[in-house]
Amino acid sequence: MAKVLVSDTIDTAGIDILSQVAQVDIKTGLSPEELVRIIPEYNALMLRSGTQVTQAIIEAGIQLKIIGRAGVGVDNIDVKAATRQGIVVVNSPEGNTIAAAEHALAMMLSLSRHIPEANRSVKAKKWDRKRFIGAEVYKKTLGVVGLGKIGSHVANVAKSMGMKLLAFDPFISKERADQLGCTLVDLDLLFAQSDYITLHIPKTSETAHLISTEALNKMKSTARLINCARGGIIDEPALVEAIANKKIAGAALDVFEEEPLGESELRKFDNVLLTPHLGASTAEAQVNVSIDVAEQIRDVLLGLPARSAVNIPGLTPDVMEKLRPYLQLAETLGNLAGQLAGGRIERLTVRLQGELATNKSQPLIIASIKGLLSRALRERVNYVNAAIEAKERGIRIIETRDATIRDYSGSLHLAAQGSMGEHSVTGALLSDGEIRITDVDGFPINVPPSNYMLFTVHRDLPGIIGKIGSLLGSFNVNIASMQVGRKIVRGDAVMALSLDDPLPDGLLTEITKVAGIRDAYTVKL
């Protein structure tokens, strides 16, 4: 049975899911040294923000298949090291969306109405109403930096409260921004015109200290800044200076460059609200992210793809839902093309046809590469490291599209060029989801893939099919199905046979001796 290590506190709903397929060990508060020592025996690691998964831990996890972060960010995981090791890294990009968005809104309103100070004042038996005159958000301008799921929800709620919306997000289309009621602007304009600025972006090399002294100087003196995204986006010493000099009216922070927050002058200001990374801390969110990540770990342990893998290019949950049926098709065709080409593969061309031509290609290309390399690497290649393995082997990957090919609603064509020549295969899905091989080397066929297959290239002459059948029968090999594809009568043809048994040693050589047979290939899928 697989073994899963849970290194941070996780809701029991997720533990229950994992317990159905694995032995689950809950060991929180481990030091990095302790984690390195015990991780080799585990197949999966589930955590929150408390565990730092370093390169050393990942390299020690010789049996790890997946690392699951019950939350949105993965900055506490060395994703590059995991990718090199072929370990899937997943998160829960939607599980705490509402919780994080609501916390940002709560911080904004609390800052506007001095709620924490007023609460303390009343509990101290004071009644100083004049001191706590606040500001309304109605008709004020909210600048949203990052229109992902959380930022979009904040925008929706703020719009319903009568706020005007500006947004900065270089990856969002104008049409999407229009749907949310946001006007897309550059950062300088957003800083200059916003009464409130809320951050909903990851921390990267580009966004680190995005809110600098220069940025703060561009803001209104009445502006209020909210960060419930990631620590390090704000230059905290610069913010201290801006607050002290009344460059802006206040700030509300849920995240910090170092957590827990150490010695900081931010604590001394009444117009700065500080909370201890509570964005995802609702009962509902903890259950949601726990279930979401546990289900993905379960699926990977059962040999299925994860729906929110952060280190599989292009494989977002919405894309995964749409392309899931085609991933197995791509992998099967890649495996078939690689075996037909034989030898050292130099180039793989992947062509998306029909309706597939309008979809994201990267997941299908990765699945095709995985299938192509599975003959040589077997379980060492997966959706995470397939592209890296291909690059290291000097395999050139070419992507093309052709929406005009409409033999099926959507089909995939692969051509593998190897040291022994080039072979191509095409496949499609039937309406019931069943895979069909529809073309081999330009010859039309229609056969389902099977564990053992035999392909021949031969002259379309009477008696050849019978001779092959008799020869297989003499070696006690049973034929499950057979189909011939040809372009012209008595020209070249391809025969595809699904077999119940592998070919015995020497039989393939005998098949190639049959008059009219140009070549023969055995395939194990």
C-alpha positions as CSV (number, residue, x, y, z in Angstrom):
1,M,0.0,0.0,0.0
2,A,1.2,3.5,-0.8
3,K,2.3,5.8,2.0
4,V,1.4,9.4,2.5
5,L,3.0,11.8,4.9
6,V,1.0,14.7,6.2
7,S,3.4,17.3,7.6
8,D,1.0,20.1,8.5
9,T,-2.4,20.2,10.2
10,I,-5.0,19.1,7.5
11,D,-8.8,18.9,7.9
12,T,-9.9,15.3,8.6
13,A,-12.0,15.3,5.4
14,G,-8.8,15.0,3.3
15,I,-7.3,12.4,5.6
16,D,-10.4,10.3,5.2
17,I,-10.0,10.4,1.4
18,L,-6.4,9.4,1.5
19,S,-6.9,6.6,3.9
20,Q,-9.0,4.8,1.3
21,V,-6.0,4.2,-0.9
22,A,-2.9,4.7,1.3
23,Q,-1.4,4.5,4.7
24,V,-1.5,8.0,6.1
25,D,1.0,9.2,8.7
26,I,0.4,12.6,10.3
27,K,3.7,14.0,11.6
28,T,3.6,17.8,12.1
29,G,6.3,20.1,13.3
30,L,9.2,18.1,11.7
31,S,12.5,19.8,11.3
32,P,14.1,19.8,7.8
33,E,16.6,17.2,9.0
34,E,13.8,14.9,10.3
35,L,11.9,15.3,7.1
36,V,15.0,14.4,5.0
37,R,15.5,11.3,7.1
38,I,11.9,9.9,6.8
39,I,10.8,11.1,3.4
40,P,12.4,8.2,1.4
41,E,9.7,5.8,2.6
42,Y,6.8,7.9,1.3
43,N,5.0,8.1,-2.0
44,A,3.2,11.4,-1.4
45,L,3.6,14.5,0.8
46,M,0.7,16.7,1.8
47,L,1.3,20.0,3.6
48,R,0.2,23.6,4.1
49,S,2.3,26.7,4.5
50,G,4.2,25.5,7.5
51,T,6.5,22.9,5.8
52,Q,9.4,24.2,3.6
53,V,10.0,21.5,1.0
54,T,13.6,22.1,-0.1
55,Q,15.7,20.6,-2.8
56,A,17.4,18.4,-0.2
57,I,14.0,17.0,0.9
58,I,12.9,16.4,-2.7
59,E,16.1,14.6,-3.6
60,A,15.7,12.4,-0.6
61,G,12.2,11.5,-1.6
62,I,13.2,8.7,-3.9
63,Q,9.7,7.3,-4.0
64,L,7.7,10.6,-4.1
65,K,5.2,10.8,-6.9
66,I,3.3,13.9,-5.7
67,I,3.6,16.9,-3.3
68,G,0.2,18.5,-2.5
69,R,-0.1,22.0,-1.0
70,A,-3.5,22.5,0.6
71,G,-3.8,26.1,-0.5
72,V,-3.2,28.4,-3.4
73,G,0.5,29.2,-3.2
74,V,3.4,26.8,-3.7
75,D,6.3,29.2,-2.7
76,N,7.3,26.9,0.2
77,I,8.0,24.1,-2.4
78,D,11.1,24.0,-4.6
79,V,9.0,23.3,-7.8
80,K,12.0,23.3,-10.1
81,A,13.7,20.5,-8.0
82,A,10.4,18.5,-8.0
83,T,10.0,18.9,-11.7
84,R,13.6,17.6,-12.3
85,Q,12.7,14.6,-10.1
86,G,9.4,14.0,-12.0
87,I,7.3,14.7,-9.0
88,V,3.9,16.3,-9.5
89,V,3.3,19.4,-7.5
90,V,-0.4,20.3,-7.0
91,N,-2.3,23.0,-5.1
92,S,-5.9,24.0,-4.6
93,P,-6.3,27.1,-6.7
94,E,-10.0,27.5,-6.0
95,G,-10.5,26.0,-2.6
96,N,-9.9,29.1,-0.6
97,T,-10.9,31.7,-3.2
98,I,-14.0,33.0,-1.4
99,A,-12.2,33.0,2.0
100,A,-9.2,35.0,0.7
101,A,-11.4,37.5,-1.2
102,E,-13.7,38.0,1.8
103,H,-10.7,38.6,4.0
104,A,-9.4,41.3,1.7
105,L,-12.8,43.0,1.6
106,A,-13.0,42.7,5.4
107,M,-9.6,44.4,5.8
108,M,-10.6,47.2,3.4
109,L,-13.9,47.9,5.4
110,S,-12.2,47.6,8.8
111,L,-9.5,50.0,7.7
112,S,-12.1,52.4,6.4
113,R,-14.2,52.4,9.5
114,H,-11.5,52.1,12.2
115,I,-13.2,48.9,13.5
116,P,-10.3,47.4,15.4
117,E,-9.5,50.7,17.2
118,A,-13.1,51.4,17.9
119,N,-13.6,47.9,19.3
120,R,-10.6,48.4,21.7
121,S,-11.9,51.8,22.7
122,V,-15.3,50.5,23.7
123,K,-13.9,47.5,25.6
124,A,-11.7,50.1,27.5
125,K,-15.1,51.7,28.6
126,K,-14.6,54.7,26.3
127,W,-17.2,56.3,24.0
128,D,-15.2,58.5,21.6
129,R,-17.3,58.6,18.5
130,K,-15.6,61.7,16.9
131,R,-12.3,60.0,16.9
132,F,-13.5,57.2,14.7
133,I,-15.0,59.1,11.8
134,G,-14.5,56.8,8.8
135,A,-14.7,56.8,5.0
136,E,-17.3,55.2,2.8
137,V,-16.2,52.9,-0.1
138,Y,-19.3,53.8,-2.1
139,K,-18.3,55.6,-5.3
140,K,-14.7,55.3,-4.4
141,T,-12.1,53.8,-6.9
142,L,-10.7,50.4,-6.1
143,G,-7.5,49.4,-7.9
144,V,-7.2,45.6,-8.3
145,V,-3.7,44.4,-9.0
146,G,-4.3,40.9,-10.4
147,L,-7.6,39.7,-11.8
148,G,-7.3,36.0,-11.1
149,K,-10.0,34.1,-9.3
150,I,-9.6,36.0,-6.0
151,G,-9.1,39.4,-7.5
152,S,-12.1,38.8,-9.7
153,H,-14.3,37.9,-6.8
154,V,-13.1,41.0,-4.9
155,A,-14.0,43.1,-8.0
156,N,-17.4,41.6,-8.3
157,V,-18.3,42.3,-4.6
158,A,-16.8,45.8,-4.7
159,K,-18.8,46.6,-7.9
160,S,-22.0,45.6,-6.0
161,M,-21.0,48.0,-3.3
162,G,-21.0,50.8,-5.8
163,M,-17.2,51.1,-6.2
164,K,-15.5,52.1,-9.4
165,L,-13.0,49.6,-10.6
166,L,-9.5,49.9,-12.2
167,A,-7.4,46.8,-12.8
168,F,-3.9,45.9,-13.8
169,D,-3.3,42.4,-15.2
170,P,-1.2,41.8,-18.3
171,F,-2.6,38.3,-18.7
172,I,-6.3,39.3,-18.7
173,S,-8.2,40.2,-21.9
174,K,-10.1,43.5,-22.2
175,E,-13.3,41.4,-22.8
176,R,-12.8,39.6,-19.4
177,A,-12.1,42.9,-17.6
178,D,-15.2,44.4,-19.2
179,Q,-17.3,41.4,-17.9
180,L,-16.1,42.2,-14.4
181,G,-16.8,45.9,-14.8
182,C,-13.0,46.8,-14.6
183,T,-11.1,49.3,-16.7
184,L,-7.7,47.9,-17.5
185,V,-4.9,50.5,-16.9
186,D,-1.2,50.5,-16.3
187,L,0.2,50.4,-12.8
188,D,1.1,54.1,-12.7
189,L,-2.4,55.2,-13.5
190,L,-3.9,52.7,-11.1
191,F,-1.6,54.0,-8.3
192,A,-2.4,57.6,-9.1
193,Q,-6.2,57.3,-9.3
194,S,-7.2,54.6,-6.8
195,D,-8.6,55.3,-3.3
196,Y,-8.0,51.7,-2.4
197,I,-5.5,49.3,-3.8
198,T,-5.7,45.6,-3.3
199,L,-3.0,43.1,-4.3
200,H,-3.9,39.6,-5.7
201,I,-0.7,38.5,-7.4
202,P,2.0,35.9,-6.7
203,K,5.4,36.8,-5.5
204,T,7.9,36.4,-8.3
205,S,11.1,38.1,-9.3
206,E,9.0,40.6,-11.2
207,T,6.6,41.3,-8.4
208,A,9.0,41.3,-5.4
209,H,8.8,44.8,-3.8
210,L,6.4,45.9,-6.5
211,I,5.1,48.4,-3.9
212,S,8.3,50.4,-3.4
213,T,9.0,53.9,-2.3
214,E,8.5,55.0,-5.9
215,A,5.1,53.3,-6.2
216,L,3.9,54.6,-2.8
217,N,4.9,58.2,-3.8
218,K,2.5,57.9,-6.8
219,M,-0.5,57.1,-4.6
220,K,-3.0,59.6,-3.2
221,S,-2.5,60.8,0.3
222,T,-6.0,59.4,1.0
223,A,-5.2,56.0,-0.5
224,R,-5.4,52.8,1.5
225,L,-3.4,49.7,0.6
226,I,-4.5,46.0,1.2
227,N,-2.3,43.0,0.8
228,C,-3.8,39.5,1.4
229,A,-1.8,37.9,-1.4
230,R,1.9,37.2,-0.7
231,G,4.5,38.7,1.6
232,G,7.4,40.4,-0.1
233,I,5.2,42.2,-2.7
234,I,5.4,45.3,-0.5
235,D,8.7,46.8,0.6
236,E,7.8,46.9,4.3
237,P,10.4,49.6,5.3
238,A,9.2,51.8,2.5
239,L,5.6,51.3,3.7
240,V,6.7,52.3,7.3
241,E,8.2,55.5,5.9
242,A,5.1,56.3,3.8
243,I,2.7,55.8,6.7
244,A,4.9,57.8,9.1
245,N,5.1,60.7,6.6
246,K,1.4,60.4,5.7
247,K,2.1,59.6,2.1
248,I,-0.9,57.3,2.2
249,A,-3.9,57.0,4.6
250,G,-3.4,53.4,5.8
251,A,-2.6,49.8,5.0
252,A,-4.0,46.4,5.9
253,L,-1.6,43.4,5.7
254,D,-2.3,39.7,6.1
255,V,1.0,38.5,4.7
256,F,4.6,39.5,5.4
257,E,8.1,39.1,4.0
258,E,9.0,37.0,7.0
259,E,6.4,35.0,8.9
260,P,5.7,35.1,11.8
261,L,6.2,38.9,11.7
262,G,9.3,39.8,13.6
263,E,10.3,43.1,15.0
264,S,8.5,45.7,12.8
265,E,7.6,49.3,13.1
266,L,4.3,48.6,11.3
267,R,2.9,47.6,14.7
268,K,3.1,51.1,16.1
269,F,0.5,52.7,13.6
270,D,-3.2,52.8,14.4
271,N,-3.9,53.1,10.7
272,V,-2.1,49.8,9.8
273,L,-4.1,46.6,10.3
274,L,-2.1,43.4,10.7
275,T,-3.5,39.8,10.7
276,P,-1.5,36.6,10.9
277,H,-2.0,35.2,7.4
278,L,-5.7,34.5,7.9
279,G,-6.7,34.7,4.2
280,A,-7.6,31.0,3.9
281,S,-8.5,30.5,7.6
282,T,-12.2,29.8,7.4
283,A,-13.7,26.4,8.4
284,E,-15.2,26.1,4.9
285,A,-11.9,26.8,3.1
286,Q,-9.9,24.4,5.2
287,V,-12.4,21.6,4.3
288,N,-12.4,22.6,0.6
289,V,-8.6,22.7,0.1
290,S,-8.1,19.5,2.1
291,I,-10.6,17.6,0.0
292,D,-9.3,19.1,-3.3
293,V,-5.7,18.2,-2.7
294,A,-6.4,14.8,-1.1
295,E,-8.4,13.9,-4.2
296,Q,-5.5,14.8,-6.5
297,I,-3.0,12.8,-4.4
298,R,-5.4,9.9,-4.5
299,D,-5.8,10.1,-8.3
300,V,-2.0,10.3,-8.9
301,L,-1.4,7.3,-6.6
302,L,-4.0,5.4,-8.7
303,G,-2.2,6.3,-11.9
304,L,-4.6,9.1,-12.9
305,P,-3.5,12.7,-13.8
306,A,-3.9,15.5,-11.3
307,R,-6.3,18.4,-12.2
308,S,-4.3,21.3,-10.7
309,A,-0.6,20.4,-11.3
310,V,1.4,23.5,-11.2
311,N,4.5,22.0,-12.9
312,I,2.7,20.5,-15.9
313,P,2.6,23.4,-18.5
314,G,-0.9,24.4,-19.5
315,L,-2.7,21.8,-17.4
316,T,-5.0,24.1,-15.5
317,P,-8.2,22.7,-14.0
318,D,-10.5,24.0,-16.8
319,V,-8.1,22.8,-19.5
320,M,-7.8,19.4,-17.7
321,E,-11.6,19.0,-17.6
322,K,-11.8,19.6,-21.4
323,L,-8.8,17.6,-22.6
324,R,-8.8,14.7,-20.1
325,P,-10.3,12.2,-22.6
326,Y,-7.6,13.2,-25.2
327,L,-4.6,12.8,-22.9
328,Q,-4.8,9.0,-23.1
329,L,-5.2,9.2,-26.9
330,A,-2.1,11.3,-27.2
331,E,-0.1,9.0,-24.9
332,T,-1.2,5.9,-26.8
333,L,-0.3,7.5,-30.2
334,G,3.0,8.6,-28.9
335,N,3.8,5.1,-27.7
336,L,2.7,3.6,-31.0
337,A,4.6,6.1,-33.1
338,G,7.8,5.6,-31.1
339,Q,7.7,1.8,-31.5
340,L,7.0,2.0,-35.2
341,A,9.8,4.4,-35.8
342,G,12.2,2.4,-33.6
343,G,15.8,3.3,-32.9
344,R,16.8,6.8,-31.6
345,I,14.0,9.3,-32.0
346,E,15.1,12.6,-33.4
347,R,11.9,14.5,-34.0
348,L,8.2,14.3,-33.0
349,T,5.6,16.3,-34.9
350,V,2.2,16.7,-33.2
351,R,-0.7,18.0,-35.3
352,L,-4.0,19.0,-33.7
353,Q,-6.8,18.5,-36.1
354,G,-10.5,19.5,-36.4
355,E,-11.9,20.9,-33.1
356,L,-8.7,20.0,-31.2
357,A,-6.9,22.6,-33.3
358,T,-8.7,25.3,-31.2
359,N,-7.6,23.9,-27.9
360,K,-4.4,24.4,-25.8
361,S,-1.8,22.1,-27.2
362,Q,0.8,21.9,-24.4
363,P,-0.9,19.1,-22.3
364,L,-1.5,17.0,-25.4
365,I,2.1,17.5,-26.6
366,I,3.4,16.5,-23.1
367,A,1.2,13.4,-23.2
368,S,2.5,12.5,-26.6
369,I,6.1,12.8,-25.5
370,K,5.3,10.7,-22.4
371,G,4.0,8.0,-24.7
372,L,6.9,8.3,-27.0
373,L,9.5,7.9,-24.3
374,S,7.7,5.2,-22.2
375,R,9.2,2.4,-24.2
376,A,12.7,3.4,-23.1
377,L,12.1,5.0,-19.7
378,R,8.9,3.2,-18.6
379,E,7.8,4.5,-15.2
380,R,10.7,7.1,-15.1
381,V,8.8,9.4,-17.5
382,N,5.6,11.2,-16.5
383,Y,3.6,14.3,-17.3
384,V,6.0,16.4,-15.2
385,N,9.4,15.5,-16.6
386,A,8.5,14.3,-20.2
387,A,9.5,17.6,-21.8
388,I,12.7,17.7,-19.9
389,E,13.6,14.1,-20.9
390,A,12.9,14.9,-24.5
391,K,15.1,18.0,-24.5
392,E,17.9,16.2,-22.8
393,R,17.8,13.5,-25.6
394,G,17.8,16.1,-28.3
395,I,14.4,15.3,-29.5
396,R,12.9,18.2,-31.5
397,I,9.2,18.8,-30.9
398,I,7.1,20.4,-33.6
399,E,3.5,21.6,-33.1
400,T,1.1,22.2,-36.0
401,R,-2.6,22.7,-36.3
402,D,-5.2,22.0,-39.0
403,A,-8.8,22.9,-38.2
404,T,-9.9,21.9,-41.8
405,I,-9.4,18.2,-41.2
406,R,-12.9,17.0,-40.2
407,D,-12.9,13.2,-40.5
408,Y,-13.7,13.2,-36.8
409,S,-14.7,16.1,-34.5
410,G,-11.2,16.2,-33.2
411,S,-8.2,14.0,-34.0
412,L,-4.5,13.9,-33.3
413,H,-1.7,13.1,-35.8
414,L,1.8,12.2,-34.7
415,A,4.9,11.7,-36.9
416,A,8.1,10.3,-35.3
417,Q,11.4,10.6,-37.1
418,G,14.0,8.2,-35.9
419,S,17.3,6.8,-36.9
420,M,15.4,4.0,-38.8
421,G,13.0,6.3,-40.7
422,E,9.7,8.1,-40.1
423,H,6.3,6.7,-39.2
424,S,3.1,8.5,-38.6
425,V,-0.1,7.6,-36.8
426,T,-3.5,9.3,-36.4
427,G,-6.1,8.7,-33.8
428,A,-9.5,10.0,-32.6
429,L,-12.1,9.4,-29.9
430,L,-15.5,8.0,-30.7
431,S,-18.6,9.5,-29.1
432,D,-18.4,7.0,-26.2
433,G,-14.8,8.0,-25.5
434,E,-13.3,4.9,-27.0
435,I,-9.9,5.4,-28.7
436,R,-9.5,4.5,-32.4
437,I,-6.3,4.4,-34.5
438,T,-7.5,5.9,-37.8
439,D,-4.4,6.1,-39.9
440,V,-0.9,4.5,-40.0
441,D,1.7,6.0,-42.4
442,G,-1.1,7.6,-44.5
443,F,-3.2,4.4,-44.8
444,P,-6.7,4.7,-43.4
445,I,-7.7,2.1,-40.8
446,N,-10.1,2.0,-37.9
447,V,-9.0,-0.2,-35.0
448,P,-8.9,0.1,-31.2
449,P,-5.5,-0.1,-29.6
450,S,-4.7,-3.4,-27.8
451,N,-1.9,-4.7,-25.6
452,Y,-0.3,-6.7,-28.5
453,M,-0.5,-5.5,-32.1
454,L,1.1,-6.4,-35.4
455,F,1.4,-4.0,-38.3
456,T,2.5,-5.1,-41.8
457,V,3.2,-3.1,-45.0
458,H,2.5,-5.3,-48.0
459,R,1.3,-5.4,-51.6
460,D,-2.5,-5.7,-51.8
461,L,-2.5,-9.1,-53.4
462,P,-4.9,-12.1,-53.0
463,G,-3.9,-14.6,-50.3
464,I,-1.5,-12.5,-48.2
465,I,-4.0,-12.0,-45.3
466,G,-4.7,-15.8,-45.3
467,K,-1.0,-16.6,-45.2
468,I,-0.4,-14.3,-42.2
469,G,-3.4,-15.7,-40.4
470,S,-2.2,-19.3,-41.0
471,L,1.3,-18.4,-39.9
472,L,0.0,-16.9,-36.6
473,G,-2.2,-19.9,-36.0
474,S,0.6,-22.3,-36.5
475,F,2.4,-20.5,-33.6
476,N,-0.8,-20.6,-31.5
477,V,-1.2,-16.8,-31.6
478,N,-4.9,-15.8,-31.6
479,I,-6.1,-12.8,-33.7
480,A,-8.7,-10.6,-31.9
481,S,-9.3,-8.3,-34.8
482,M,-7.9,-7.4,-38.2
483,Q,-8.2,-4.5,-40.7
484,V,-6.5,-3.6,-43.9
485,G,-6.1,0.0,-45.1
486,R,-5.2,0.8,-48.7
487,K,-5.2,3.7,-51.1
488,I,-5.5,1.9,-54.4
489,V,-6.5,-1.6,-55.5
490,R,-3.4,-3.9,-55.6
491,G,-1.1,-1.1,-54.5
492,D,0.6,-0.9,-51.1
493,A,-1.5,-1.6,-48.0
494,V,-1.2,-1.6,-44.2
495,M,-2.6,-4.4,-42.1
496,A,-3.3,-3.9,-38.4
497,L,-3.9,-6.9,-36.2
498,S,-4.9,-7.0,-32.5
499,L,-3.5,-10.1,-30.9
500,D,-4.4,-11.9,-27.7
501,D,-0.8,-13.0,-27.2
502,P,2.7,-11.6,-27.8
503,L,4.6,-12.9,-30.9
504,P,6.9,-15.8,-30.0
505,D,10.6,-15.4,-30.8
506,G,11.3,-15.8,-34.5
507,L,7.8,-15.3,-35.7
508,L,8.3,-11.8,-36.9
509,T,11.2,-12.9,-39.1
510,E,8.9,-15.6,-40.6
511,I,6.2,-13.0,-41.4
512,T,8.7,-10.8,-43.3
513,K,9.5,-13.9,-45.5
514,V,5.9,-14.1,-46.8
515,A,5.8,-13.0,-50.4
516,G,4.4,-9.5,-50.8
517,I,5.2,-8.4,-47.2
518,R,7.5,-5.4,-47.3
519,D,7.9,-4.9,-43.6
520,A,6.3,-5.9,-40.2
521,Y,6.3,-4.3,-36.8
522,T,5.2,-5.6,-33.4
523,V,3.8,-3.2,-30.8
524,K,3.1,-3.6,-27.2
525,L,0.8,-0.9,-25.7
